Amino acid sequence: MRGKFITLISKAISFFPPLRSLGAAVLTLLVKVRGGKTLGLYKEFRQREVQLQRVHEYRQWFMSHYPPYEELERQKDFAKDFGFQPKISILVPTYNTDIAHLRLCIESVLAQTYFSWELCIADDASSDPLVAETVNEYAARDDRIRLTVREQNGHICAASNTALDMAGGDYVSLLDHDDILWPNALYEVVSLLNEHPDAELIYTDEDKLEADGETHSEPFFKPDWNPDYLRTINYITHFATLKKELMDAIGGFRLGTEGAQDWDVFLRGTEATPHIHHIPKIVYSWRKSPASTAMTADAKGYAYQNQKKVMEDDIERRGYTGEAQTTHYKGYWRVRYDLIDEPKISIIIPTKERLGFIQECLSSIISQTGYANYEIIIVDTGSEDRRVWDYYRSMQEEYGHISLYEWKEEFNFAAVCNFGAEKASGDYYLFLNNDTKVITDQWLEGLLEHAQRERTGAVGCKLLFSDNTIQHGGIVLGMSSEKSIQGVAGHIFSTWDDRSTDHVKALFADTVRNYSAVTAACLMVDKEKFHQVKGFNPKFQIAFNDVDLCLKLQNAGYFNVYTPHVKLYHFESKSVGKYKTKGRNSEQFEEETSAMGRKWTWKFINNDPSYNPNLSLAYPFGNIDPDTEVVGGKRKIPERRNS
């Protein structure tokens, strides 16, 4: 009943936006008067409102971005002038396909504005003769459409390989037999190939087509190449195009991976080439039907089992040992890597005063840590409270792996962290705020399993406020709370209730993935990689030092990793507020904001490769910005003032 009430109110507000401020004001007053129960109602109300807002935003986006007739006609003319005009072989395995859906699928290929393609349909011995009859009908009209009927049913991998054997193109594209290509799909792929002729694997964004065959929903705006994300979910999915030579080199579709065969191809393909490109445009609609995993992850039970196999084969091929574990979300996996060794970890904690914070922080470390080989480096930056010093000494006497150092210069977070690293003897550094509390068993192992990998830079985790809302779920460059203000970086899904289930939250904050940056409130990094990029930059004294460190690591070729499977409470930040509003040095903050823009350029900051340019930089909940213009795969930013 409560859920229906919340949905009703939220829908009313979505149709009548002026009610938003009134509803929020009433709930805020009730929170103050009645406390906790109403607070939960308020959070649920705000989150349901965001979910409905996303639906409204995509409707707007779809109306303004689906290519109109005039644009499609221009594309037909432009395509004739492409300097590179490769043939694209579209692979479609069929089996007892709904004829109406099959016709719409084929018609969507015929409607392409790019002309050099062939449609390779391999029918897997359908018992329904109308499937072959329908394809032959189209083949008689257009000789680019070809059909092979298999004598025996061999399942999806065998049928896909038959379609691959038919392919005579330079590239192959994957299309499911009941899905829809937007008319500009191949044009966008070939346009990219003319800009990047070395591209060997190309993928686009996608949405879903509801059972009514008309309503477009659940857009999936993807990041650029994100290897750890691909090892959590098959985020590449649709629409994917691979160089034919690459497909042949990896051996096509692997028998025994049915239902996860595309994911397996993408994992093997991305290992075989670095030339991976993403087109941040929706050009593919995945049809929802009872037999499709677009509607439910339970539609193909065998696919779910084979996903585990595909993931664990990938672990082994990359030279690691470990296993793929299930998560709260079906079809989302957690890869657990076995530790290669037991290297020493140095936990570096800058701290000053606030006895209660450091007590809780250290107690949680000691009680939650089963990993044996670690040390704690406390760097005190000017405590005057004698009780704090007495506590330090008592902890040192009780635990031999705690060291204490004093920082006697002017406070500079970056310099303090570098100082702590100089005093550390570990193979890995873990920078940790003093206002944190560890709440996850095997937390060090959960960070180290990623930090130990050759291509990993910094590793961060999920941080929660004391009310179990998210404080940190990864950092997005360019994010700001106001459209008119240029931001440097912001935390994705900050203040969202971590206990709630939400499919967009799952994609961003509940999966292991690569972000351009993670917060230094809890950040692990290999000692050698840290010193390779010369540690934290002391020029960023109070802000963005962690973002700068992560960008240096990314620039050196490493991938920064966020894991939601390690959680800590982070108490202080929610009450500190913005630098300029709570007595912090606002001039210094302004200067460091400008310095980040000068060093990394606003163009790069506003086009974070881990965050799709169609998504909003003003809202942290995976909202779409229907007004954003994406040109050449980059966000076109209107003039905004720095803050």
VOZA-437892 format. One line per 10 residues: number of its first residue (from 1); for each residue x, y, z of C-alpha. Coordinates in steps of 0.001 Angstrom, whole numbers, plus 500000, padded with zeros to 6 digits. Each point is the difference from the previous one (the first is absolute). Layout:
N
NUM	X:Y:Z ~ ...
END
This chain:
643
1	500000:500000:500000 ~ 502803:502391:500970 ~ 501837:499295:496725 ~ 496865:500726:497942 ~ 499463:503247:501913 ~ 503579:501097:499374 ~ 499704:499164:496292 ~ 496698:501897:499693 ~ 501410:503127:501619 ~ 503204:499805:497960
11	498068:499648:496740 ~ 497860:502989:500897 ~ 503121:502041:500564 ~ 501495:498850:496692 ~ 496907:501383:498218 ~ 499803:503134:502163 ~ 503605:501023:500857 ~ 498912:502969:502243 ~ 498780:497380:502489 ~ 503604:498822:500470
21	501078:502790:502341 ~ 496703:499832:501922 ~ 500242:496228:500453 ~ 503633:500198:501043 ~ 499211:502796:502481 ~ 497161:498037:501609 ~ 502120:496856:500341 ~ 502937:502002:501363 ~ 497721:501500:502680 ~ 498668:496540:500886
31	503565:498713:500329 ~ 500744:502714:502537 ~ 496794:499336:501942 ~ 499746:496208:499819 ~ 503576:498891:499349 ~ 501252:496662:498658 ~ 496941:498369:498423 ~ 499154:503102:498012 ~ 503646:500356:499011 ~ 499805:496587:498359
41	496806:501065:498213 ~ 501739:503159:498814 ~ 502966:498057:498584 ~ 497683:497563:498238 ~ 497971:502867:498578 ~ 503076:501769:498638 ~ 501405:496817:498470 ~ 496705:499040:498337 ~ 499803:503528:498667 ~ 503457:499628:498432
51	499014:496688:498432 ~ 496915:501546:498389 ~ 502033:503010:498954 ~ 502367:497698:498119 ~ 497051:498635:497995 ~ 498921:503534:499114 ~ 503559:500973:499074 ~ 500378:497080:497619 ~ 496730:500809:498274 ~ 501367:503498:499405
61	503371:498647:498883 ~ 498402:497519:497600 ~ 497822:502652:498381 ~ 502944:502304:499401 ~ 502619:497374:499038 ~ 498234:497421:497846 ~ 501220:501001:496527 ~ 497329:501805:497955 ~ 499340:499306:496323 ~ 502064:502956:498795
71	503048:498859:501974 ~ 499689:496466:498664 ~ 499885:501266:496437 ~ 503140:502067:500630 ~ 501736:496918:501404 ~ 499281:498085:496785 ~ 501776:502721:498040 ~ 502907:500290:502452 ~ 500491:496212:499994 ~ 500767:500088:496268
81	502906:502358:500725 ~ 501625:497922:502735 ~ 503647:499416:499136 ~ 499767:496562:501603 ~ 496912:497974:499080 ~ 500390:496570:501639 ~ 497439:497274:499581 ~ 498243:499155:503267 ~ 498739:496436:500425 ~ 497072:499949:502426
91	499711:496624:501731 ~ 496505:498845:500966 ~ 499397:496461:501316 ~ 496303:499059:499980 ~ 497939:497262:501577 ~ 496207:499929:499897 ~ 499994:503774:500062 ~ 496729:501866:500342 ~ 499345:500900:496354 ~ 498763:503522:500715
101	503129:500697:502029 ~ 502231:498439:497340 ~ 498482:502228:497334 ~ 500568:503106:502105 ~ 503583:498923:500643 ~ 500727:499529:496276 ~ 498175:503213:499100 ~ 502214:501882:502443 ~ 503059:498767:498084 ~ 498466:500949:496646
111	499407:503515:501400 ~ 503722:500616:500664 ~ 501403:503227:498576 ~ 503354:498296:499368 ~ 499835:497786:496933 ~ 502913:497510:500078 ~ 498685:497172:502135 ~ 498880:496420:499804 ~ 497534:498232:502272 ~ 501209:496479:500851
121	497116:498045:501497 ~ 500666:496487:501294 ~ 496846:498134:500915 ~ 500622:497354:502635 ~ 497619:497357:498548 ~ 496794:501790:501019 ~ 496931:497774:500168 ~ 497950:502936:498717 ~ 500414:500141:496194 ~ 498815:503617:499928
131	503399:501124:501300 ~ 501882:498878:496894 ~ 497112:501017:497727 ~ 500036:503508:501421 ~ 503749:500416:499626 ~ 499900:498660:496440 ~ 497256:502479:499192 ~ 502321:502861:501012 ~ 503013:498385:498325 ~ 498092:499991:496694
141	499564:503763:500361 ~ 503576:500852:501044 ~ 503020:497863:499160 ~ 501857:501363:503057 ~ 497792:497705:502109 ~ 501188:496392:500174 ~ 498709:496930:501799 ~ 501539:496707:501067 ~ 497703:497400:501575 ~ 501876:497607:502274
151	499090:496339:499699 ~ 500123:499403:503758 ~ 499317:502247:502943 ~ 503320:500873:501607 ~ 498951:502896:502294 ~ 501053:503634:499897 ~ 503794:499621:499785 ~ 499913:497539:497115 ~ 497420:502104:498165 ~ 502030:503161:500576
161	503099:498281:498616 ~ 498016:498985:496914 ~ 499056:503649:499505 ~ 503656:500972:500543 ~ 501083:497490:497333 ~ 497633:501708:497568 ~ 501536:503420:500648 ~ 502014:501556:497210 ~ 500261:503458:501534 ~ 502886:501884:501549
171	498119:500246:503306 ~ 497260:497990:501659 ~ 497148:501431:502067 ~ 497846:498036:502429 ~ 496211:500284:499831 ~ 497445:497904:501874 ~ 497165:498630:497855 ~ 497222:501998:501683 ~ 501804:503273:500713 ~ 500037:503275:498100
181	502831:502035:498516 ~ 499453:503721:499815 ~ 500390:501186:496379 ~ 503265:501820:500759 ~ 501708:497039:501720 ~ 502402:498938:497241 ~ 500574:503597:498939 ~ 501257:500863:503501 ~ 502302:496955:500027 ~ 501524:500771:496593
191	500284:503681:500876 ~ 502141:499010:502986 ~ 502056:497633:497839 ~ 500805:502885:497688 ~ 501328:501946:502986 ~ 501649:496978:501637 ~ 500874:497472:497277 ~ 501933:497902:502548 ~ 496814:499291:502011 ~ 499409:496262:500418
201	497156:499873:502538 ~ 497295:502656:500031 ~ 496960:500183:502252 ~ 497120:502431:500416 ~ 497370:500915:502553 ~ 496591:498305:499980 ~ 496484:500050:501394 ~ 497184:497485:500374 ~ 496791:499637:498040 ~ 496990:499206:502139
211	497638:497120:499183 ~ 497626:502435:498268 ~ 502661:500422:497302 ~ 499821:503793:500214 ~ 501233:501232:503358 ~ 503736:500517:500383 ~ 501272:499689:503564 ~ 502961:499220:502271 ~ 502745:501752:498058 ~ 503489:498684:500655
221	502491:502823:499546 ~ 503349:498267:500329 ~ 503522:501076:500917 ~ 502947:499816:497663 ~ 502178:496882:500252 ~ 499628:498794:503584 ~ 501656:496587:500489 ~ 498969:499371:503600 ~ 496403:500907:499193 ~ 500021:497388:497232
231	501010:497465:502639 ~ 496926:500886:502054 ~ 497324:500220:497312 ~ 499963:499691:496231 ~ 499735:503736:499563 ~ 501091:499946:496323 ~ 497009:497870:498914 ~ 498297:501885:497150 ~ 500920:501353:497458 ~ 503429:498412:499490
241	502150:499914:496877 ~ 503292:498107:499749 ~ 502613:499822:497300 ~ 499571:496720:498130 ~ 503707:499230:500371 ~ 499649:500364:503775 ~ 496997:497660:500117 ~ 501913:497415:497968 ~ 503100:500384:502183 ~ 498094:499270:503223
251	498181:497043:498432 ~ 496492:501423:499756 ~ 497325:498897:502447 ~ 501101:497402:502524 ~ 497774:496930:500321 ~ 498949:499463:503595 ~ 499416:503686:500725 ~ 496396:500097:498754 ~ 498112:502963:501393 ~ 503267:501700:500940
261	501651:499620:496608 ~ 500116:503715:499181 ~ 501499:500814:503405 ~ 502623:497310:499392 ~ 500825:501508:496580 ~ 500382:503461:501514 ~ 502278:498742:502780 ~ 502224:498118:497583 ~ 499841:502748:497391 ~ 501005:502781:502383
271	502951:497910:501162 ~ 501134:499660:496374 ~ 499852:503692:499029 ~ 500459:503398:501679 ~ 498038:501705:497214 ~ 496642:500208:501776 ~ 497651:502890:499242 ~ 496674:501109:501429 ~ 497343:502027:498166 ~ 497937:501842:502653
281	496762:499821:498043 ~ 497020:497671:500265 ~ 499583:498197:496664 ~ 498594:496640:501166 ~ 496780:498965:501746 ~ 499942:496718:501895 ~ 496504:498554:499911 ~ 498365:498929:503237 ~ 498242:496654:499718 ~ 499336:497090:502386
291	502832:498015:498365 ~ 502500:502876:500163 ~ 502333:500991:502819 ~ 499090:503578:499075 ~ 496839:499376:502058 ~ 501360:497761:502757 ~ 503338:498439:500903 ~ 498130:496719:500657 ~ 498908:499623:496358 ~ 502994:497832:499094
301	501259:498004:502959 ~ 502745:498339:497970 ~ 501376:503454:499103 ~ 500454:500826:503662 ~ 501975:496810:500598 ~ 502200:500613:496982 ~ 500740:503555:501123 ~ 501884:498560:502967 ~ 501976:497730:497685 ~ 500838:502884:497659
311	501169:502180:502899 ~ 502174:497308:501559 ~ 501537:499052:496652 ~ 500906:503674:499609 ~ 501694:500062:503410 ~ 502143:497019:499038 ~ 500908:501388:496557 ~ 501300:503187:501615 ~ 502322:498031:502258 ~ 498117:500333:503287
321	498173:497562:502223 ~ 496659:500715:501585 ~ 496279:499533:499526 ~ 496897:501828:498814 ~ 497519:500498:502827 ~ 496331:500906:499817 ~ 498795:503376:501279 ~ 496719:501473:501156 ~ 499127:500663:496336 ~ 499586:496987:497748
331	502297:500253:496990 ~ 502414:502258:501881 ~ 503141:498257:501156 ~ 502813:500593:502433 ~ 503365:498674:498890 ~ 502009:498934:503037 ~ 503726:499869:499268 ~ 502199:497829:502172 ~ 502790:501989:501628 ~ 503280:499418:498227
341	501956:500301:503228 ~ 499638:501634:503411 ~ 501702:503363:499411 ~ 500250:502575:502764 ~ 497322:502693:500047 ~ 500668:503379:501623 ~ 496814:501700:501244 ~ 500793:503726:500085 ~ 497634:502110:502123 ~ 500373:503804:500194
351	498237:501212:503154 ~ 499637:502884:502428 ~ 498068:500222:503265 ~ 496540:498341:499782 ~ 500795:497175:502424 ~ 496708:498226:499378 ~ 500654:499755:496287 ~ 503494:498531:500218 ~ 498909:497601:502737 ~ 497156:498616:497906
361	502154:499906:496870 ~ 502837:498026:501602 ~ 497663:497697:501923 ~ 498144:499094:496817 ~ 503242:499305:498153 ~ 501235:497666:502697 ~ 496669:498199:500448 ~ 499163:499624:496281 ~ 503429:499148:498627 ~ 500924:496352:499594
371	502857:500746:497630 ~ 503208:499638:501986 ~ 502697:501963:498197 ~ 499141:503651:500554 ~ 501155:503038:501930 ~ 498246:503195:501063 ~ 501750:503341:499469 ~ 498375:502808:501991 ~ 500986:503510:498883 ~ 498823:502553:502553
381	499715:503490:498540 ~ 499834:502035:503196 ~ 497916:498471:502791 ~ 500141:501879:503315 ~ 497596:497798:501928 ~ 502094:497943:502454 ~ 497411:497228:499922 ~ 500737:499473:496301 ~ 503718:499534:500661 ~ 499307:497698:502928
391	497810:497903:497697 ~ 502729:499842:497357 ~ 502525:498757:502546 ~ 497643:497407:501445 ~ 499274:498618:496549 ~ 503687:499851:499141 ~ 500711:498097:503203 ~ 497207:497519:499341 ~ 500584:499530:496280 ~ 503519:499853:498655
401	499043:500812:496410 ~ 498862:503595:500668 ~ 502452:502848:499371 ~ 499479:503677:500829 ~ 501472:503027:498225 ~ 499445:503741:500422 ~ 499444:502436:497155 ~ 501201:503391:501235 ~ 499568:502094:496878 ~ 496919:501803:498702
411	497193:497551:499260 ~ 500031:498687:496464 ~ 498118:496742:499486 ~ 502026:498976:496949 ~ 503315:500688:501704 ~ 498885:498206:503163 ~ 499089:496883:498011 ~ 503348:500098:498189 ~ 501745:500340:503369 ~ 498150:496962:501305
421	501011:498047:496897 ~ 503654:500893:500609 ~ 499769:498481:503482 ~ 498180:496865:498827 ~ 501736:496683:499365 ~ 497163:498253:498157 ~ 499711:498821:496420 ~ 496582:501629:499747 ~ 498768:503276:501455 ~ 496460:500371:501333
431	499127:503652:500645 ~ 497172:500171:502513 ~ 498122:502887:501597 ~ 499817:500036:503768 ~ 496201:500426:499925 ~ 499346:496573:498510 ~ 498833:496695:501450 ~ 500618:496654:498311 ~ 496827:497894:499785 ~ 501052:497272:497519
441	501831:496781:500757 ~ 503026:499361:497772 ~ 500051:503663:499062 ~ 503740:500102:499375 ~ 499780:496882:497846 ~ 497091:501575:498083 ~ 502190:502979:499099 ~ 503245:498096:499512 ~ 498517:497470:497560 ~ 499652:502908:497563
451	503054:502066:500965 ~ 502286:497020:499400 ~ 499047:499764:496326 ~ 502473:501328:497474 ~ 497693:502479:498270 ~ 498300:501348:503141 ~ 500754:503480:501317 ~ 498099:501230:503060 ~ 497283:497923:501685 ~ 497108:501589:501881
461	496920:498637:501717 ~ 496452:500865:500988 ~ 499785:502520:502849 ~ 496765:500564:501905 ~ 498716:502782:502183 ~ 498812:498964:503444 ~ 496384:499781:498752 ~ 501051:497385:497389 ~ 499731:502356:497070 ~ 502874:499963:497527
471	502816:502489:500464 ~ 502334:498599:497323 ~ 499194:497596:497197 ~ 502691:501198:497616 ~ 500979:503457:498755 ~ 498743:501554:496750 ~ 501982:502831:498436 ~ 498204:503266:499238 ~ 497099:499347:502359 ~ 498460:503035:501671
481	496850:500573:502019 ~ 498988:502835:497668 ~ 499921:500058:496200 ~ 501325:503547:499937 ~ 503081:499145:502066 ~ 503042:498196:498641 ~ 500847:497085:502257 ~ 503250:498067:500228 ~ 498659:496752:501432 ~ 497148:498560:502018
491	498931:496752:501659 ~ 497535:497861:498049 ~ 496793:499024:501848 ~ 500979:502024:503069 ~ 497137:500126:502593 ~ 498079:497091:498362 ~ 498871:497331:502477 ~ 502437:497119:499615 ~ 497395:497501:501176 ~ 497681:500713:497082
501	499937:498057:496738 ~ 500056:502076:496854 ~ 501185:498778:496601 ~ 501924:503203:499255 ~ 501625:499991:503438 ~ 500983:496398:499288 ~ 501789:501064:496818 ~ 501978:502771:501682 ~ 500422:499484:503739 ~ 499417:496272:500537
511	502428:498583:497440 ~ 503764:499762:499723 ~ 500957:502422:497249 ~ 502650:502462:498944 ~ 499600:503639:500893 ~ 502413:502752:499098 ~ 500391:500691:503704 ~ 499180:498663:503441 ~ 500169:501835:503303 ~ 503120:499963:502183
521	497772:499598:503059 ~ 500745:496305:499364 ~ 502395:499393:497124 ~ 502458:497146:499429 ~ 502837:500170:497481 ~ 503124:498020:499209 ~ 503046:501738:501509 ~ 501955:499887:496718 ~ 497129:501464:497979 ~ 499481:502733:502598
531	503616:501097:499744 ~ 500003:499554:496215 ~ 497517:502905:499754 ~ 501741:501893:502863 ~ 497222:499584:502536 ~ 497565:502727:500984 ~ 500616:503488:498631 ~ 500436:502439:502938 ~ 498742:502827:497770 ~ 496553:498561:500634
541	500070:500745:503674 ~ 496363:499584:501019 ~ 498101:498647:496996 ~ 500284:497720:496975 ~ 503339:498500:501052 ~ 498465:496527:499778 ~ 498419:500760:496611 ~ 503334:501277:498707 ~ 501813:496884:501268 ~ 497469:497729:498313
551	500200:501908:496721 ~ 503795:499697:500065 ~ 499652:496253:500453 ~ 497431:499827:497216 ~ 502271:502082:497771 ~ 502801:497495:500667 ~ 497841:497217:498552 ~ 498417:498593:503169 ~ 496295:499483:500707 ~ 498648:501315:503293
561	497557:497563:501599 ~ 496941:500532:502168 ~ 498635:497054:501972 ~ 496662:500099:501854 ~ 500848:496772:501798 ~ 502150:501814:502566 ~ 498020:502441:502146 ~ 500949:502511:502664 ~ 498086:502678:501824 ~ 501294:503512:499357
571	498604:502195:502739 ~ 501315:503508:499693 ~ 499589:501046:496371 ~ 496222:500248:500073 ~ 500128:502797:502554 ~ 503079:501831:498725 ~ 498277:501438:496938 ~ 501585:501796:497082 ~ 503394:501578:500461 ~ 498635:503503:499483
581	497069:499700:502419 ~ 501432:498678:503256 ~ 503080:502113:500697 ~ 502434:498157:497762 ~ 502324:501992:497802 ~ 497694:500942:497112 ~ 502698:501882:498090 ~ 502275:496959:500132 ~ 497135:497821:498830 ~ 499288:502345:497073
591	503670:499982:499022 ~ 500242:496216:500137 ~ 496847:499725:497892 ~ 501594:502229:497370 ~ 503281:498113:500258 ~ 498250:496712:499247 ~ 498403:501564:496947 ~ 503338:501319:498784 ~ 501841:496748:500609 ~ 497486:497490:498655
601	497950:502362:497766 ~ 496290:500570:500428 ~ 499360:498145:496745 ~ 501388:496804:501547 ~ 498366:500590:503386 ~ 496597:500472:498350 ~ 500418:496790:498000 ~ 500877:497421:502619 ~ 500597:496713:498108 ~ 498376:498063:502826
611	496760:502005:499719 ~ 497810:500304:496925 ~ 499719:503541:498547 ~ 496199:499661:499746 ~ 499751:499822:503789 ~ 499559:503002:502242 ~ 502907:501662:501761 ~ 497569:501835:502295 ~ 498277:496939:501522 ~ 501936:497040:501438
621	497327:497318:499571 ~ 500559:498906:496399 ~ 497608:502629:498662 ~ 499905:500802:496293 ~ 500608:503530:498776 ~ 497655:500297:496981 ~ 501466:503409:499136 ~ 503609:498876:499732 ~ 501365:500008:496476 ~ 502509:497245:499265
631	502250:500793:497046 ~ 502625:497541:498805 ~ 499418:497899:503106 ~ 500727:502945:502308 ~ 497743:502074:502219 ~ 499541:503512:498668 ~ 500034:502154:503108 ~ 498390:503445:500086 ~ 501998:502789:501592 ~ 499999:499433:503743
641	501658:501953:502749 ~ 502507:498463:502372 ~ 499166:499479:503631
END
